[in-house]
Amino acid sequence: MSMVACPSSNRIFYPVPSGGAVTATLAVREVSPGGVPKPRLLDRVREAVSARHYSRRTEKAYVHWIKRYIFFHGKRHPAEMGAAEVTLFLTSLAVHGKVAASTQNQALSALLFLYREVLGVQLPWLDDVVRAKRPQHLPVVLTRDEVRAVLQRLDGVPRLMAILLYGAGLRLLECCRLRLKDVDFATNQIVVRDGKGRRDRVTMLPAAVRAALIAHIERVREQHEADLRQGAGWVELPGALTRKYPNAGREWGWQWVFPATRFYLDRLTGQRRRHHLHESVLQRAVKDAVRGAGIVKQATCHTFRHSFATHLLEESHDIRTVQELLGHQDVSTTMIYTHVLNRGPAGVRSPADRMFLS
């Protein structure tokens, strides 16, 4: 056991196991004006993320980038650094790390959150950051025949989920996280809760999947009733609902449409819960189906959503309607699909066709 040393006067020392992975910077506790040790920095980050009801993925990503930032600067405490060090770190990611623009933006968001929400420091505008270039890739879109070929090679739950990705324009995690209360068979609608950008939206429930989905949900009900008899039947609730409605996690409406096959034990509550089906299950199934269909395009689960949007626009649906169904905040995001439309004879004709086929 060794003691963490820190020259700063507003810190105290506390024991750290010898040879442990905990670094001096991450182990240091700041002291409040009253002399009471504050929680460790990363614990404060987790608490701040949780208080704002951000997802666990966001928490994990923020903690990762804050650690990277600290190690990049020789384990210095972020309170001793500022805009210059943030700029240097983000620039290094782009110049030396060759990261994508979205990755650099995630790191920036994590550090802005750290300084603003945890340390109470407002960073100035970071004009000098060398930004990673955002490539202008057109989305991969499958034809209707290709979609059919992929779906024909899926069965069971992966087939149901894939039809929802294509037929309702759902993102992969939106489909995995569907709750039973958000599927409305009376109105043939699906309510997507807390989608990208933390926005809710309403999309269509495809009639093509209705009967199979009803049968699937009946099997989920039987499984849930069996779980209840075993003293289980809990699911995780979003945000602070667990504190407000402590027993809601066992209610039918909050159950996942696509639950996992196994329980897990929540260490805080002691509850035996089911998570939703892991997204990798569908990802692997779709990958195998695409390969089996002989499709050489780089098609993934998200390709179904791209195809949903493109096929609706091909059928002359209003772009604003498509925007709402996709949940895009800006119509310019939806406009990208107009660049991959198969316009047929109404589109521009190749000059080679005019020369050789006329």
N, C-alpha and C positions, 0 to 999 in steps of 0.2 A: 504494500500500500504506500503510495507517495502523495505528496501534497502538491496541488496545482499552484504555481506561482504566477502572480500578475502584478505589474508595477502600478496599475491604476489605483488611485486612492479610494475610488468608490466601489471597489470590489472586495470580496472576502475570499479566503481560501477554504477549500473543503477537500476531503480525501477522494482520490481517484485510484482504482486498482492499478498496480504496476503492470506495464505491458498491455494495458487495455486499449481498446480502439478509441476511447473517448479522448478528445484533444483538449488542450488547455482552454482554447477559445470556447468550445462548446460546453465545457464543464463549469466555466466561470459563472457565478451568480452576482448580479448587480444588487446593490443595497439601496432600499428606498430611503427617503429623508428621515424616516423614523427609526432607521437602523435595522429594519426587518428585511431579510434576504428575499429578493424577488425570485419567482420561478426562473429556471434556466431559459435561455433565449429561445431555443427551438420549442420548448414547452409553451412558451408565450405565443409563439407563432401558431402552434396547433390550436391553442385556446382561441386566438383571434379568428382563425379560419372557421372553427366550429361555431363561434358566436354569430358569424355571418351566414351560417347554414350553407357554406360551400361544400362541394362533394369531397369524398375521401381521396379521389384522384387528384383534385386540386390541392388538397393538403399535402399529399405525397410529393407532387411536383414542386410546390413552393419550398418545402423542406429540402428537397434535393438541390434546387438551385441556390438556396441560401448557403447550404454546406459547400457547394462548389465555389461560390463567391468567397467564402471565408478561407478555404484552402488555397485558392488562387492567390490570395494576398498574405500568404504565410501565417495563417491562423490568427490574424488580427480580428479584434471584435468590431462588428459593423458600426457600433456607436463611435468608434475612433476614425471611421472613414466617412466618405461622402460622395458627392457627384463625380469627382475625378476618378475615384476607384471604381465606381459603378461603370463609368464610361470606358475605362481601360478593360474591365472584365468583359463587357458586352462586345466591344470591338474585337477583343481576342477571340471570342466565340465565332465571329463572322470571318475574320482574316485568317486565323490559324486553325480554328476548329471546323471551318467550312460548314457550319450548321445552316439549316434552312431558316427562312425568315420567320416561320411560325415558331420554331424552337427558340430563336433569339427573342421573339416577342413574349414567349412564356417566361423566359428568364427575367426579362425586364419587368413583367407584371409581378413576379415573385419579389423582386427587390424593391419595387415601388410599394408593394404591400408591407414589406418588412419595415421600411423607413417610416411610411405614413401611419400605418395602423398599429405597429408594435413599438417602434422607437419614438413615435411622435415627431418625426423630422420630415419637413416638406422639401424634397429635392428640387433644385432648379431645373429648368428645361434642359434636357440632355441633347443639345444640338450637335455635339462633336462625336457622337457615336457613329461608327461606320456600320451601316445597316446591311444585313444580309440581303442578297437579291432575291426577290420573289419571282420564281419562274412562272411564265404564263402558259400553263398546261391546259389544254382542252380536256373536259371530262371524258372518260371512257364510257361509251354507250353501246349497249347490245341492241340488235334488231329484235323484233317481236319473235321471230323464229328462233333466235339464239336464246332469248329468255325462256321460251317454251322448252328448248332442248335441255337447258340447265335444270329447270324445275322438274322435268320428267325423270331426272337422275337423282332426285331427292325424295325422301319419304319420311313419314312420321313427323315429329316436332320440327326438324330442320326445314322440311317442305312447307309447313304452316308458316313458319317465321319468314322464310324467303318470299312467299306469296305476299305477306304483309309488307315486306320491304319494297317490293315492286308495286303492289296494288294500292298502298297507302303512302308511299314515299317516305317511309320511316328510316331514320338512321339506325345503325346496328344496336347501339345501347338503348335507344328509345324503345325498340322492340323488346329487348331483353327485360327492360324495367317496366313494362306494361303491368298495371294492376287491374284486377277484375272489375273494379268500380268504374274504370275509365273506358271500358268497351260497352257501347250502348247498342244493343241489337234492335231496340225499338226505332231508333233514328238512323241506324246504319252509320254510326260515327265512332271515331276513336278520339279521345282527348289525350293529347301528349302533354304530360306535366313536366315542367322544369326542363324543357329542351335546351338546345344550345343557346347561350346567352340568357339562360334562366327564364325563358319565355314559354308560356303555355300556348297551345294552338289546337285547333280541331281539324281532323282530316277524315277521309272517307273509310268506311269499313267495306272492303270488297265483297260483293255478293258471292263471288266465286269461292270464297273461303268460309262463308257463314256456317254451313252445315258441319264442315269438318272442325271448325273452331268450337261450335257448341258441343260436339261430341268430346273434344279434347278437354273443355272446361268441366264437363261432367266427370271425367276421370280425375281431374285436379280436385274436384269437390270430394270425391271418395277418398283420395289420398289425404286431404286436409282433415276430414272427419276421423280417419285412422290416426293421424298425428295427434289430434285433440285427445283421443282416447288414451294415448301414450303419455299425456302430459306435455306434449310439444305444441306445434301449430303456430309458432310465433314467426313473424317477419319483422325486419327492420323498418321503422317508420321514418319519414323525412323530417328534418328539422327538429323542432321542439315538441312535436306531437306526442312523443313518448311520455313526456312529463305532464302534458295537458290531458291526454287520454291514455292512461297506463295500460289498459286492457285492449286497446284498439288493435294491437299487433296480432291478435288471434282472430279478429273479425274477418268474415268471408270477403268482404269488399276490398280489404287491403292486401289480400294474398296476391302473389305473382301469377300472371297468366302462364308464364313458362318457368315453373319452379325447378330448382336443382333436385337431383336425385338423392342427395344426402343431407343430413342435418349438420349444423355446426353449433358449438356451445359458445354463447356470448359470455365472456369472462366477467363483464361488469354486472350483468343481471342474472346470470345463471340460467338463462332461457335457452331452450333447444330450438334453434331457428332453422329456417330454410332460406338460402339466398336464391336469387333468380339464376336461371341457367347461365353458365359462363359463356361469354361471347365467343370464346375460342371453339366451342362445339359447333356453332354455325359456320364460323370461318373455315374450319377444316372441311366440313361437309360441302360447302360451296366451292372451295378450291378443288376438291376431288371431282365434283360434278362438272365444273368448267373444263377440267382436263379430260374427263370422260366424254364430254360433248365435242371434243376436238377444236375448241375455241382457242385461238392464239392471242386474243386480246388480253391485256392485263386486268382481267375482271375480278372484282372482289365483292363483298357484301354491299359496299357503298355504290357499286355500279348499278344495282337495282334501283336505287334512288335517282341516280342520273338518268336512267332509262325511263323511269316514271315521268320525270319532268319533260324530257324530250318527246316522248310519245304523246303526252297531253298537248304540247305545243304543236306537234304535227297534226293533231286533230282540231287545230284552230281554237283551242281554249284560250281565254284571255290570260295574258301574262300576269296580271294582278291576282287572278284567281290561283294560278300556279304558285305565285309568290306566297300567298297565304297558306296554301296546302303544305308547302315546303318549310314555312316558318322563317323565311328570309326577312331580315329587318330592312334591307335595301334592295330595291328591284334590280339594281345593277348586278347583284349576285345572281339573280335568276336569268338575267339577259345572256349569261354565258352559254345557256343551252340553245339560244337562237343561232349560235355559230356552228352547231353540230346537227342542225335539222336536215333530215332527208326530204328535200323539197320536191324531188321527182321532176316531172316535165314542167312544173311551174317555176322551177329554179333556173339558174344560169346554165346555159348549155356550153359544153367545152368546144373551143374552136376546132379541135381535132375531130370531134363528132360531126361538125358541120362540113369539114373537108372530106372525110372518108366515108361517112355514113349517110350523107344526104343523097 
